[in-house]
Amino acid sequence: MARSTGALIAVLALTTGAFNTGATADTGSTAPSAPPAATTPTQAEAGEPDLSVTASVPDETYLMGEKIPVTVNVTNNGDADAEGVKGLTSSGEGFHFSTEWQTWGDFDSATGATVAAGETLTVEVVGSVDSWDSGETVLSIHLWGHGDANPADDRTEVVLNVVPPSVTDTVSGIVFGDANDNGQFEIGEQLAGVTVVLSGRSTYLDTSTGKDGRFTFSEISAGTYDLSFQDLPDGWVIRYGHPIAVDGSGATSDLRYATQRPLSDALQATIEFAEPTYQPGDIAELTVKLTNNGSAPLSGIQAACDRAAEGPHLEGFDDTARWGELVWGGGGVSIDAGETRTFAVTGIVPDDAIDYGVVHVICDFGPKDFINGFPVVHTWAKVPGLSTDTWGTVVHDSDGDFTGDENITNTKIALIDPQTDTVVAKGKTNAEGRVDLAGVPAGTYTPRVYGPWKLRDENAYVHVKANDPRSQGWAVYVVPGPNVPDPDEGDNGDNGTGSETDPPESPAATPPIGSGGDGGSTPVGLASTGVDILAPIGAGLAAVLAGVGALLFSRRRRAEA
């Protein structure tokens, strides 16, 4: 990284005065601009610890947001061990240094560090300047220990050499679809309409690429930032975060970002439970099928499952005895071009699956080094046994933001078993647009609204969880659509069950989860990042299956950067 010249020279200065205990985080307290007049150190008496501290930083220039290592030396000059010794940093006036507290080690632990008589302990404390409005970047390092004979030398200062925010530069570049996979931009590969986000510390800016694929941010203050890309067209994918360093040298004025085709273009994945129903503690057998539809072999393919770590997910997917080479972090498997490989795996049905009425598996497949654009598969099996009373509302969502504009009254709604297309419960909304359904088996259902309405999200699901009143109160969002008649003649809107032998063309025609020609699994679409793999499902699966609020679960993938 290019560094500015003519910056401050790091200096080290000892100051005197006792230290008052406090939290290990940066306090932002004012550091003196110059050390006070020297005082005569107090001589440690026999049997007392006597702590002192010195600190230094490398003779380099840093950017705001860049990690700065501060070497701290703690010496006990006394003839007794110093116990409970703690350290912290505080910033000078006009700037803030954010310390990574864990780098203090034992000096930030609950009991503090022990420094034996005559011993010197050295730690490298790491942090960064995250704001700087005025003044010098003076960082104070403090110590505190029980019974220290001479607290006057328990504090020191260093001046950090940081490029000031008054230095600015342009961040500009081009985003392109690397069609021939050569890593070089060629005419015709530019991508228009990509949202580019520049973020860092208190900065958040966004813009879009033009017809030439270019984007520009002007007068950006010196510092470290992250570029991310959203709304890529035609299925192109790119890693989520791209760190950049703005230092005034012009190095960020012509950046190039190549996007790739998603792995899901070539790799198809399915997962199928061996049985339709299970009970808690059962060992479930599953079949994983991977097909390489591409023209080149694939290697290192692994399964990353349950990234959100929520809901009744099958256990044991991280055990090589159960999932073999597919376990994430292992060697992975290879699949030749045009080849299909089948893997027999097992897992344990968790105890709380009976509350949800289902046990599910959601995994993405690909090599560990690049997780954007992987095929994602979600499948589940029933865990029957519990029922509960549940309620929800039917809401007209006229602007498509999944917040209700008005509740729909006097309208019939049914919960449909997506595996059998059977009505599990049916009711009619009251004057407030609420429907109450009694004794509904815990599970995942397709909502079907009768009358001149259709679902806002055709792939929506309602989750009914037992033993958790917080999970009730779901909402079904609808918009005007073709009239859907109730085929049960004479139905007065009370709860009822039955089979609709000729279901109307409606959102209930969604292919059922856990059954069908794809081996009982539903390919969800493209994964985003490792941290964000469940983001497109989070409004339903990660939140509802965890019992947080009342939401609809959608298998539809959200647009991802």
C-alpha positions as CSV (number, residue, x, y, z in Angstrom):
1,M,0.0,0.0,0.0
2,A,1.3,3.4,-0.9
3,R,2.1,5.6,2.2
4,S,2.2,9.4,2.4
5,T,5.4,11.2,3.2
6,G,6.2,14.1,5.5
7,A,4.0,12.7,8.3
8,L,4.6,12.9,12.0
9,I,7.5,11.0,13.6
10,A,6.5,8.6,16.2
11,V,7.7,9.6,19.6
12,L,7.7,8.0,23.0
13,A,7.2,10.0,26.2
14,L,6.8,9.0,29.8
15,T,4.4,10.9,32.0
16,T,3.9,10.9,35.7
17,G,0.8,10.6,37.8
18,A,-1.3,7.9,39.3
19,F,-3.7,5.9,37.2
20,N,-7.4,5.6,38.1
21,T,-8.9,2.3,37.2
22,G,-11.4,2.0,34.4
23,A,-12.7,-0.1,31.5
24,T,-10.2,-1.6,29.0
25,A,-11.9,0.1,26.0
26,D,-10.6,3.4,24.7
27,T,-11.9,6.1,27.0
28,G,-11.3,9.0,24.7
29,S,-9.7,11.0,27.5
30,T,-7.5,13.9,26.8
31,A,-3.8,13.2,26.7
32,P,-1.3,15.9,27.7
33,S,0.4,17.6,24.7
34,A,3.7,17.4,26.6
35,P,4.9,15.4,29.6
36,P,4.8,17.2,32.9
37,A,8.0,18.1,34.8
38,A,9.9,15.1,35.9
39,T,9.5,14.0,39.5
40,T,11.7,11.8,41.6
41,P,10.4,8.2,41.5
42,T,9.4,6.7,44.7
43,Q,11.7,4.0,45.9
44,A,9.9,0.7,46.3
45,E,10.0,-0.7,49.8
46,A,10.9,-4.3,50.5
47,G,8.2,-6.7,49.5
48,E,6.4,-4.3,47.1
49,P,5.8,-4.6,43.3
50,D,6.9,-1.6,41.2
51,L,5.4,-1.5,37.7
52,S,6.5,0.6,34.7
53,V,5.4,0.7,31.1
54,T,7.0,1.6,27.8
55,A,5.4,1.5,24.3
56,S,6.4,1.9,20.7
57,V,4.9,1.7,17.2
58,P,6.7,0.9,13.9
59,D,8.1,3.9,12.1
60,E,5.4,3.8,9.4
61,T,2.5,5.9,8.2
62,Y,-1.0,4.5,8.7
63,L,-4.4,5.1,7.3
64,M,-7.5,5.7,9.3
65,G,-9.1,2.3,9.7
66,E,-5.8,0.5,9.2
67,K,-4.6,-1.8,12.0
68,I,-1.7,-0.3,14.0
69,P,0.4,-2.6,16.3
70,V,1.5,-1.0,19.5
71,T,4.3,-2.9,21.4
72,V,3.7,-2.6,25.1
73,N,6.4,-3.6,27.6
74,V,5.4,-4.1,31.3
75,T,8.2,-4.4,33.8
76,N,8.0,-5.1,37.5
77,N,11.0,-3.4,39.1
78,G,10.0,-4.4,42.6
79,D,10.9,-7.4,44.7
80,A,7.3,-8.8,44.9
81,D,5.0,-10.2,42.2
82,A,2.5,-7.7,40.8
83,E,-1.0,-9.3,40.6
84,G,-4.2,-8.2,38.9
85,V,-2.3,-6.0,36.5
86,K,-4.6,-4.5,33.8
87,G,-3.9,-2.2,30.8
88,L,-5.9,0.1,28.6
89,T,-5.5,2.8,26.0
90,S,-7.1,6.3,25.8
91,S,-7.1,8.6,22.9
92,G,-5.9,12.2,22.6
93,E,-8.3,15.0,22.1
94,G,-9.9,15.2,18.6
95,F,-9.3,11.6,17.6
96,H,-10.4,8.1,18.6
97,F,-8.3,4.9,18.7
98,S,-10.4,1.7,18.8
99,T,-8.5,-1.1,20.5
100,E,-9.0,-4.8,19.8
101,W,-9.4,-5.6,23.5
102,Q,-8.5,-9.3,23.1
103,T,-4.9,-8.3,22.0
104,W,-4.2,-7.2,25.6
105,G,-4.3,-10.9,26.6
106,D,-4.3,-11.4,30.3
107,F,-4.0,-7.7,30.9
108,D,-7.7,-7.5,29.9
109,S,-8.9,-10.6,31.7
110,A,-11.2,-10.5,34.7
111,T,-8.4,-11.3,37.1
112,G,-5.6,-9.3,35.3
113,A,-2.1,-10.5,34.6
114,T,0.7,-11.4,37.0
115,V,4.1,-9.9,36.5
116,A,6.8,-11.6,38.6
117,A,9.4,-9.5,40.4
118,G,12.1,-8.5,38.0
119,E,10.1,-9.7,35.0
120,T,9.2,-7.9,31.8
121,L,6.1,-9.0,29.8
122,T,5.5,-7.8,26.2
123,V,2.2,-7.7,24.4
124,E,1.3,-6.3,21.0
125,V,-1.9,-4.3,21.3
126,V,-3.6,-3.7,18.0
127,G,-6.2,-1.1,17.1
128,S,-7.0,1.6,14.5
129,V,-7.9,5.2,14.3
130,D,-11.6,5.4,13.4
131,S,-12.1,9.1,13.7
132,W,-9.9,12.2,13.6
133,D,-11.2,15.7,13.7
134,S,-8.4,17.8,15.2
135,G,-5.2,17.7,17.2
136,E,-2.4,15.2,17.3
137,T,-3.0,11.5,17.3
138,V,-1.5,10.9,20.7
139,L,-2.3,7.5,22.3
140,S,-1.9,6.9,26.0
141,I,-1.2,3.5,27.5
142,H,-2.1,3.0,31.1
143,L,-1.4,0.3,33.7
144,W,-2.9,-0.5,37.0
145,G,-1.9,-3.1,39.6
146,H,-2.5,-3.9,43.3
147,G,0.0,-2.3,45.6
148,D,2.2,-0.6,43.0
149,A,4.9,1.3,44.9
150,N,5.5,3.9,42.2
151,P,2.4,4.6,40.0
152,A,4.2,7.6,38.4
153,D,5.6,5.4,35.6
154,D,2.5,3.4,35.0
155,R,1.6,5.5,31.9
156,T,3.3,6.4,28.6
157,E,2.3,7.9,25.3
158,V,3.0,7.3,21.6
159,V,2.2,9.5,18.7
160,L,0.7,7.7,15.8
161,N,1.7,8.7,12.3
162,V,-1.6,8.7,10.4
163,V,-2.5,10.2,7.0
164,P,-5.0,13.1,7.8
165,P,-8.5,12.9,6.5
166,S,-7.9,16.2,4.7
167,V,-6.1,14.1,2.1
168,T,-8.6,13.0,-0.5
169,D,-8.7,10.9,-3.7
170,T,-11.0,9.5,-6.3
171,V,-12.3,5.9,-6.1
172,S,-13.3,4.8,-9.6
173,G,-13.3,1.7,-11.7
174,I,-15.2,-0.7,-13.9
175,V,-17.3,-3.8,-13.2
176,F,-17.3,-6.5,-15.9
177,G,-18.5,-10.0,-16.6
178,D,-15.4,-12.1,-17.2
179,A,-17.0,-14.2,-19.9
180,N,-13.8,-15.9,-21.0
181,D,-12.5,-16.2,-17.5
182,N,-9.1,-14.5,-18.2
183,G,-9.3,-11.9,-15.5
184,Q,-9.0,-9.1,-18.0
185,F,-11.6,-6.5,-19.1
186,E,-12.5,-6.7,-22.7
187,I,-14.9,-4.5,-24.7
188,G,-18.4,-5.8,-24.4
189,E,-17.9,-7.3,-21.0
190,Q,-18.9,-4.2,-19.0
191,L,-21.9,-4.5,-16.7
192,A,-24.4,-1.6,-16.4
193,G,-26.7,-0.9,-13.6
194,V,-24.6,-2.6,-10.8
195,T,-25.0,-0.9,-7.4
196,V,-21.6,-0.1,-5.9
197,V,-21.4,0.6,-2.2
198,L,-18.4,2.3,-0.6
199,S,-18.3,1.9,3.2
200,G,-15.9,2.4,6.1
201,R,-16.2,3.7,9.6
202,S,-18.9,6.4,9.4
203,T,-19.0,6.5,5.6
204,Y,-21.7,4.8,3.4
205,L,-22.0,5.9,-0.2
206,D,-23.6,4.1,-3.2
207,T,-23.7,4.7,-6.9
208,S,-24.5,2.7,-10.0
209,T,-22.3,1.7,-13.0
210,G,-23.1,3.4,-16.3
211,K,-23.5,1.8,-19.7
212,D,-19.7,1.5,-19.8
213,G,-19.6,-0.4,-16.5
214,R,-17.8,2.4,-14.7
215,F,-18.5,3.9,-11.3
216,T,-16.9,6.9,-9.5
217,F,-16.8,8.3,-6.0
218,S,-15.1,11.7,-5.7
219,E,-13.2,13.4,-2.9
220,I,-13.0,10.4,-0.6
221,S,-10.9,11.1,2.6
222,A,-7.8,9.0,3.2
223,G,-8.5,5.8,5.0
224,T,-9.5,2.1,4.5
225,Y,-12.8,1.2,2.9
226,D,-14.7,-1.7,1.5
227,L,-16.4,-1.9,-1.9
228,S,-19.3,-4.2,-2.4
229,F,-21.5,-4.9,-5.4
230,Q,-25.2,-5.5,-5.6
231,D,-27.9,-6.0,-8.3
232,L,-25.5,-7.8,-10.7
233,P,-27.4,-8.6,-14.0
234,D,-27.8,-12.0,-15.6
235,G,-26.7,-14.1,-12.6
236,W,-23.2,-12.8,-12.4
237,V,-21.6,-13.1,-9.0
238,I,-18.7,-11.6,-7.1
239,R,-17.2,-11.8,-3.7
240,Y,-19.0,-9.6,-1.3
241,G,-16.2,-7.5,0.2
242,H,-13.3,-5.8,-1.5
243,P,-11.0,-3.7,0.8
244,I,-9.4,-0.7,-0.7
245,A,-6.9,1.9,0.7
246,V,-7.3,5.6,-0.2
247,D,-4.0,7.3,0.5
248,G,-3.9,10.2,-2.0
249,S,-1.6,8.5,-4.4
250,G,-4.2,7.9,-7.2
251,A,-4.0,4.2,-6.8
252,T,-7.8,3.9,-6.5
253,S,-8.7,5.8,-9.7
254,D,-8.8,2.9,-12.1
255,L,-10.0,-0.3,-10.3
256,R,-11.2,-3.4,-12.2
257,Y,-13.6,-5.9,-10.7
258,A,-14.3,-9.1,-12.6
259,T,-17.5,-11.0,-11.9
260,Q,-17.9,-14.8,-12.5
261,R,-20.6,-17.1,-13.5
262,P,-22.2,-18.8,-10.5
263,L,-21.2,-22.4,-9.7
264,S,-24.9,-23.2,-9.9
265,D,-24.7,-22.9,-13.7
266,A,-22.7,-26.1,-13.7
267,L,-23.4,-27.8,-10.4
268,Q,-26.9,-29.2,-9.6
269,A,-27.6,-30.5,-6.1
270,T,-30.5,-32.4,-4.5
271,I,-31.1,-33.9,-1.0
272,E,-33.8,-36.4,-0.2
273,F,-34.9,-37.9,3.1
274,A,-35.4,-41.7,3.1
275,E,-38.7,-41.4,5.1
276,P,-41.5,-38.9,5.1
277,T,-41.8,-38.7,8.9
278,Y,-39.5,-39.0,11.9
279,Q,-39.4,-38.6,15.6
280,P,-36.9,-36.7,17.8
281,G,-33.7,-38.7,18.2
282,D,-34.2,-40.8,15.1
283,I,-31.3,-41.5,12.8
284,A,-32.4,-40.1,9.4
285,E,-30.9,-41.4,6.2
286,L,-30.6,-39.1,3.3
287,T,-29.3,-39.2,-0.3
288,V,-27.3,-36.3,-1.7
289,K,-27.0,-36.2,-5.4
290,L,-24.5,-33.9,-7.2
291,T,-24.5,-33.4,-11.0
292,N,-21.8,-31.5,-13.0
293,N,-23.6,-30.1,-16.0
294,G,-20.5,-28.1,-17.0
295,S,-17.7,-28.8,-19.4
296,A,-14.9,-28.9,-16.9
297,P,-14.3,-31.1,-13.8
298,L,-15.2,-29.8,-10.4
299,S,-13.1,-30.5,-7.3
300,G,-13.2,-29.7,-3.5
301,I,-17.0,-29.7,-3.4
302,Q,-18.2,-29.6,0.2
303,A,-21.6,-29.1,1.9
304,A,-22.0,-26.1,4.1
305,C,-25.2,-26.7,6.1
306,D,-27.2,-24.7,8.7
307,R,-25.2,-21.6,8.3
308,A,-27.8,-19.7,10.4
309,A,-27.6,-22.2,13.2
310,E,-31.3,-21.8,13.9
311,G,-34.4,-23.9,13.7
312,P,-34.9,-27.7,13.8
313,H,-31.9,-28.5,11.5
314,L,-30.8,-32.1,11.2
315,E,-27.7,-32.7,13.4
316,G,-24.5,-34.5,12.4
317,F,-23.8,-32.8,9.1
318,D,-20.4,-31.7,10.4
319,D,-19.4,-35.3,11.4
320,T,-17.2,-37.1,8.8
321,A,-18.5,-40.4,10.1
322,R,-22.0,-39.3,8.8
323,W,-21.2,-37.0,5.8
324,G,-17.8,-38.2,4.8
325,E,-15.8,-36.0,2.5
326,L,-18.7,-33.6,2.1
327,V,-18.2,-32.1,5.5
328,W,-17.3,-28.4,5.3
329,G,-13.6,-27.9,6.0
330,G,-12.6,-31.3,4.7
331,G,-11.1,-32.3,1.3
332,G,-14.4,-32.3,-0.6
333,V,-15.3,-34.5,-3.5
334,S,-14.6,-34.3,-7.2
335,I,-17.1,-34.6,-10.0
336,D,-16.1,-35.0,-13.7
337,A,-17.9,-33.1,-16.4
338,G,-21.2,-34.7,-17.1
339,E,-21.0,-36.9,-14.1
340,T,-23.6,-37.5,-11.3
341,R,-22.4,-38.7,-7.9
342,T,-24.7,-40.0,-5.2
343,F,-23.8,-39.9,-1.5
344,A,-25.5,-41.7,1.4
345,V,-25.4,-39.6,4.6
346,T,-27.2,-39.7,8.0
347,G,-28.2,-37.2,10.7
348,I,-30.0,-37.0,14.0
349,V,-33.4,-35.5,14.3
350,P,-33.1,-32.8,17.1
351,D,-35.4,-32.9,20.2
352,D,-37.1,-29.6,19.4
353,A,-38.1,-30.7,15.9
354,I,-41.5,-32.0,17.2
355,D,-42.4,-28.4,18.3
356,Y,-41.9,-27.3,14.7
357,G,-43.5,-30.3,13.2
358,V,-40.6,-30.7,10.8
359,V,-36.9,-31.4,10.6
360,H,-35.1,-29.6,7.8
361,V,-31.8,-29.6,6.0
362,I,-30.5,-26.6,4.1
363,C,-27.0,-26.8,2.5
364,D,-25.0,-25.1,-0.2
365,F,-22.4,-26.9,-2.2
366,G,-19.1,-25.8,-3.5
367,P,-15.4,-25.4,-2.8
368,K,-14.4,-23.6,0.4
369,D,-12.5,-20.8,-1.3
370,F,-15.5,-19.1,-3.0
371,I,-19.0,-19.3,-1.6
372,N,-20.9,-16.9,-3.7
373,G,-23.0,-18.5,-6.4
374,F,-23.2,-21.9,-4.9
375,P,-26.3,-24.0,-5.5
376,V,-28.5,-24.1,-2.3
377,V,-30.8,-27.0,-1.4
378,H,-33.6,-27.0,1.2
379,T,-35.7,-30.0,2.1
380,W,-37.6,-31.2,5.1
381,A,-39.5,-34.1,6.5
382,K,-42.4,-34.2,9.0
383,V,-42.0,-34.7,12.7
384,P,-45.7,-35.2,13.8
385,G,-47.2,-35.4,17.2
386,L,-48.0,-31.9,18.5
387,S,-50.9,-29.5,17.7
388,T,-51.6,-25.9,18.7
389,D,-54.0,-23.1,18.3
390,T,-52.7,-20.5,15.9
391,W,-53.9,-17.2,14.4
392,G,-52.9,-14.9,11.6
393,T,-54.1,-12.0,9.4
394,V,-54.7,-11.5,5.7
395,V,-53.2,-8.2,4.6
396,H,-53.5,-6.3,1.4
397,D,-50.0,-5.3,0.4
398,S,-50.6,-2.8,-2.4
399,D,-47.1,-1.4,-2.7
400,G,-45.2,-4.7,-2.4
401,D,-43.1,-3.8,0.7
402,F,-44.5,-6.7,2.9
403,T,-46.1,-4.2,5.3
404,G,-49.8,-4.2,5.6
405,D,-51.9,-1.4,4.0
406,E,-55.2,-2.8,5.2
407,N,-56.4,-6.1,6.7
408,I,-58.8,-8.2,4.6
409,T,-62.0,-9.0,6.4
410,N,-64.7,-11.8,5.9
411,T,-62.3,-13.8,3.7
412,K,-61.7,-17.5,3.8
413,I,-58.1,-18.8,4.2
414,A,-56.8,-22.4,4.4
415,L,-53.5,-23.9,5.4
416,I,-52.5,-26.6,2.9
417,D,-50.1,-29.5,3.5
418,P,-47.6,-28.9,0.7
419,Q,-46.8,-32.6,0.4
420,T,-50.4,-33.8,-0.1
421,D,-52.2,-30.6,-1.2
422,T,-54.7,-31.4,1.6
423,V,-56.5,-28.7,3.6
424,V,-55.2,-29.0,7.2
425,A,-57.2,-26.0,8.6
426,K,-59.6,-23.5,7.3
427,G,-61.3,-20.3,8.7
428,K,-62.6,-16.9,7.9
429,T,-61.2,-13.6,8.8
430,N,-63.1,-11.4,11.2
431,A,-63.8,-7.7,11.2
432,E,-60.1,-7.0,12.1
433,G,-58.8,-9.3,9.3
434,R,-57.8,-12.0,11.8
435,V,-58.4,-15.7,11.5
436,D,-58.2,-18.1,14.5
437,L,-57.5,-21.8,13.8
438,A,-57.7,-24.4,16.6
439,G,-55.8,-27.6,17.0
440,V,-53.5,-27.2,14.0
441,P,-50.6,-29.8,13.8
442,A,-47.2,-28.1,14.1
443,G,-45.7,-27.9,10.7
444,T,-45.1,-25.8,7.6
445,Y,-48.0,-25.0,5.3
446,T,-48.9,-23.2,2.1
447,P,-51.6,-20.5,2.7
448,R,-54.5,-20.4,0.2
449,V,-56.8,-17.3,0.2
450,Y,-60.2,-17.7,-1.4
451,G,-61.9,-14.9,-3.3
452,P,-60.4,-12.2,-5.6
453,W,-56.9,-12.4,-4.1
454,K,-53.5,-13.9,-4.8
455,L,-50.4,-14.2,-2.6
456,R,-47.9,-11.4,-2.9
457,D,-45.2,-14.0,-2.8
458,E,-46.3,-17.1,-4.6
459,N,-43.7,-19.2,-2.7
460,A,-44.8,-18.1,0.8
461,Y,-45.3,-20.5,3.7
462,V,-46.8,-20.3,7.1
463,H,-45.0,-22.0,10.0
464,V,-47.0,-23.2,13.0
465,K,-44.9,-24.0,16.1
466,A,-46.2,-25.7,19.2
467,N,-45.2,-24.8,22.8
468,D,-44.3,-21.2,21.7
469,P,-47.1,-18.6,21.8
470,R,-44.6,-16.0,20.5
471,S,-44.4,-17.8,17.1
472,Q,-48.2,-17.3,16.5
473,G,-49.5,-14.2,14.8
474,W,-48.4,-14.8,11.2
475,A,-49.4,-12.5,8.3
476,V,-50.4,-13.5,4.7
477,Y,-49.8,-10.7,2.3
478,V,-52.1,-10.6,-0.8
479,V,-52.8,-8.4,-3.8
480,P,-55.9,-8.5,-6.1
481,G,-56.0,-11.5,-8.4
482,P,-58.4,-13.9,-10.2
483,N,-61.3,-15.1,-8.1
484,V,-60.4,-18.4,-6.3
485,P,-63.6,-20.2,-5.3
486,D,-63.8,-22.5,-2.3
487,P,-64.7,-26.0,-3.7
488,D,-66.2,-27.1,-0.4
489,E,-69.9,-26.5,-1.0
490,G,-71.8,-25.3,2.0
491,D,-68.7,-24.2,3.8
492,N,-69.7,-21.5,6.3
493,G,-66.1,-20.4,7.0
494,D,-65.6,-22.6,10.1
495,N,-62.5,-24.6,10.5
496,G,-62.5,-27.8,8.5
497,T,-60.4,-30.3,6.8
498,G,-60.7,-32.2,3.6
499,S,-59.2,-32.7,0.2
500,E,-59.7,-30.3,-2.7
501,T,-59.9,-32.6,-5.6
502,D,-59.6,-29.9,-8.2
503,P,-57.6,-27.1,-6.6
504,P,-57.8,-23.8,-8.5
505,E,-54.8,-22.3,-10.2
506,S,-53.4,-20.3,-7.4
507,P,-50.3,-20.0,-5.3
508,A,-51.0,-23.4,-3.8
509,A,-49.7,-24.9,-7.1
510,T,-46.2,-24.3,-5.8
511,P,-44.3,-27.6,-6.1
512,P,-44.4,-29.3,-2.7
513,I,-41.3,-29.3,-0.5
514,G,-40.0,-32.8,0.2
515,S,-41.5,-34.5,-2.7
516,G,-41.4,-34.5,-6.5
517,G,-39.0,-35.4,-9.3
518,D,-36.0,-33.6,-7.9
519,G,-35.5,-36.2,-5.2
520,G,-37.5,-34.5,-2.4
521,S,-35.5,-31.3,-2.3
522,T,-35.9,-27.7,-3.5
523,P,-33.0,-25.9,-5.1
524,V,-33.2,-22.5,-3.5
525,G,-31.0,-20.6,-5.9
526,L,-27.7,-18.8,-5.4
527,A,-25.9,-18.5,-2.1
528,S,-24.6,-15.1,-1.2
529,T,-21.8,-15.1,1.3
530,G,-20.7,-17.4,4.1
531,V,-22.0,-15.0,6.7
532,D,-25.2,-14.2,4.7
533,I,-26.1,-17.6,3.2
534,L,-29.6,-17.6,4.8
535,A,-30.4,-13.9,4.1
536,P,-32.8,-14.8,1.3
537,I,-34.6,-17.2,3.6
538,G,-34.0,-15.3,6.8
539,A,-37.4,-13.6,6.9
540,G,-39.0,-17.0,7.3
541,L,-36.7,-19.9,8.1
542,A,-34.0,-18.2,10.3
543,A,-36.5,-16.1,12.2
544,V,-39.8,-18.0,12.2
545,L,-38.3,-21.5,12.7
546,A,-36.4,-20.0,15.6
547,G,-39.7,-18.7,17.1
548,V,-38.9,-15.1,16.6
549,G,-42.0,-13.3,15.5
550,A,-44.6,-14.3,13.0
551,L,-43.5,-14.2,9.5
552,L,-43.9,-16.0,6.2
553,F,-41.1,-18.3,4.9
554,S,-40.2,-17.8,1.2
555,R,-38.0,-20.1,-0.9
556,R,-37.5,-17.3,-3.4
557,R,-34.0,-16.0,-3.5
558,R,-33.5,-12.3,-2.8
559,A,-31.4,-10.4,-5.2
560,E,-27.8,-10.5,-3.9
561,A,-24.7,-8.6,-4.5
